[in-house]
Amino acid sequence: MAPAKEYRAEGVSVSFDPGLCRHAAECVGGLPEVFDTGRRPWITPGAAAPEVVAAVVRRCPTGALTYLLTPGGAEAPDRPTTVTRTGDGRLLLRGELRIGERAATRAMLCGCGRTAGAPYCDRSGECGESEKKETTDRY
C-alpha cells in the first residue's frame, strides 16, 4: 500500500491515502478546481479558500482525504460518533475513531465480511457491488 501523500498551500494542507480511497468522488465533484484526477499533481489546495477545501475534504466517506488548517488545526471528530449502514451494507463511521493502530475521524468499513482489506471495505463483496457499478458509470 502506498503511503499518504501531502499537498500544501498557504493556510491548508491536504493528505491523501490511496489505500483508503474508494472513489466516491465527493472531492472531484465537490471542488474540481482543487481535485482534478486528470492533472498532476491532482490536488492543488491553493486553488480555493482553505475553509472551502476543508469542507469538501470532510465529505470524503472513507477518510482517504484529511486536512490541516494553519492556523486552526486538524479536523475535529464528530461528536457523538455515528455509524450509518448504507443500503448495500457498508458501514460509514464518523467521530473519534481508532481502527487498529490508525486514529481517524471518518472510515468506511465492510459490512459483508468479504473484503480483502479488513476491516475496510474494498468493494470486493456484496456491500461494494452497487458502488462499484456507480463509480464505473461515473468515469
Buried (B, 14 or more C-beta within 10 A) or exposed (E): EEEBEEBBBEBBBBBBBEEBBBBBBBBBEBBBEBBBEEEEEBBBBBBBEBEBBBBBBBBBBBBBBBBBBEEBEEBEBBEEEEEEEBEBBBBBBBBEBEEEEEEBBBBBBBBBEBBEEEEBBBBBBBBBBBBBEEBEEEE
